[in-house]
Amino acid sequence: MMKRFVKLIMLFVFATGCGRVDRDLSNDSHYMGVIGKQYRTKIELLVYRFKGNKFETIGESGGGIELPPINETKGKEFPYRYYDTYVFGVLPAGSEFRVAMVREEGAYNNAFIYYYVEITKSDDRQWVGKTVNVSSRIIASDDPLTFKSGITEEMSFDNN
C-alpha cells in the first residue's frame, strides 16, 4: 500500500511541477508591440552560448567565470571555450538588429521570457542574418522591452 502511495505522489509531482514550457509569445497582445523594433548597439557585445543552451546569445562582456572581459577576446581564434561558455565572437558597436520573436521557455514553474533578434547590419558580415537571443543582463525591463543605458539605441524611422 505504501509503495502505491509513493508512486502516486511521484506521478503527481512529475505531472504538475516538471513539465516544460515552450511557447511563442510574439502574437500575444502584451509582447506584439516589440516585434519588429530595431536597435543599434552602442558598444561591442559578445556572441556566446552557455553549455547546454540552444541559441547563441548577445550580451555584455563581464569577466568572472561566465563571460570574459572584451579585451581578453582580442587576438583569440573563435569559437573558444571560456569555462562553461562558448564564445563565438564580438558583435561590433554600431551593429543593428530587429526583434524577431518572443518566447517563454523553461520548466513549468520556472519559465523565462526570451527575446530573439535578427542581426540586420554589422561591420562583421558573419553576423548579418543570424538570429540570437538577447541576454537578460542587458535588458533593464521587459515590460516593455528596454535595454540598459549605454547598450543600444532604438532606431526610429520618419515616414515623411
Residue pairs with C-beta under 8 A, 6 or more apart in sequence:
16 108
17 107
17 108
17 109
18 107
18 108
19 107
19 108
20 106
20 107
20 108
21 104
21 105
21 106
21 107
21 108
21 111
22 103
22 104
22 105
23 103
23 104
24 101
24 102
24 103
25 31
25 102
25 103
25 104
25 113
26 32
26 35
26 101
26 102
26 103
28 102
31 102
31 113
33 144
34 99
34 102
34 115
34 144
34 145
35 99
35 100
35 101
35 102
36 98
36 99
37 98
37 99
37 145
37 154
38 96
38 97
38 98
38 99
38 120
38 154
38 155
39 96
39 97
39 98
39 99
39 117
39 147
39 152
39 153
39 154
39 155
40 94
40 95
40 96
40 152
40 153
40 155
41 91
41 92
41 93
41 94
41 95
41 96
41 97
41 151
41 152
42 93
42 150
42 151
42 152
42 153
43 60
43 93
43 150
43 151
44 61
44 70
44 90
44 91
44 92
44 93
45 58
45 59
45 60
45 61
45 90
45 91
45 95
45 138
45 151
46 58
46 59
46 60
46 61
46 67
46 68
46 70
46 73
46 87
46 89
46 90
46 91
47 56
47 57
47 58
47 87
47 88
47 89
47 90
47 91
47 127
47 132
48 56
48 57
48 59
48 67
48 82
48 85
48 86
48 87
48 88
49 55
49 56
49 57
49 85
49 86
49 88
50 57
50 66
50 84
50 85
50 86
51 84
51 85
51 86
53 133
55 116
55 131
55 132
55 133
56 88
56 130
56 132
56 133
57 132
57 133
57 134
57 135
58 91
58 97
58 117
58 132
58 133
58 134
58 135
58 138
59 67
59 134
59 135
59 137
59 138
60 67
60 135
60 137
60 138
60 151
61 67
61 68
61 69
61 70
61 73
62 69
62 137
63 69
65 83
65 84
66 83
66 84
66 85
67 82
67 85
67 87
68 82
68 87
70 90
73 87
73 89
73 90
76 87
78 87
78 88
78 89
79 86
79 87
79 88
79 89
80 86
80 87
81 87
89 124
89 126
89 127
90 124
91 119
91 122
91 124
91 127
92 122
92 123
92 124
94 122
94 123
95 119
95 121
95 122
95 123
95 124
95 127
96 119
96 120
96 121
96 122
96 155
97 117
97 118
97 119
97 120
97 132
98 117
98 118
98 120
99 115
99 116
99 117
99 145
100 116
100 117
100 118
100 131
101 115
101 116
101 131
102 113
102 114
102 115
102 116
103 113
103 114
103 116
104 111
104 112
104 113
104 114
105 111
105 112
105 114
106 112
112 136
113 142
114 133
114 134
115 133
115 134
115 139
115 142
115 145
116 131
116 132
116 133
116 134
117 131
117 132
117 133
117 134
118 129
118 130
118 131
119 127
119 128
119 129
119 130
119 131
119 132
120 128
120 129
121 128
122 128
138 147
138 148
138 151
138 152
139 145
139 146
139 147
139 148
140 146
140 147
140 148
140 149
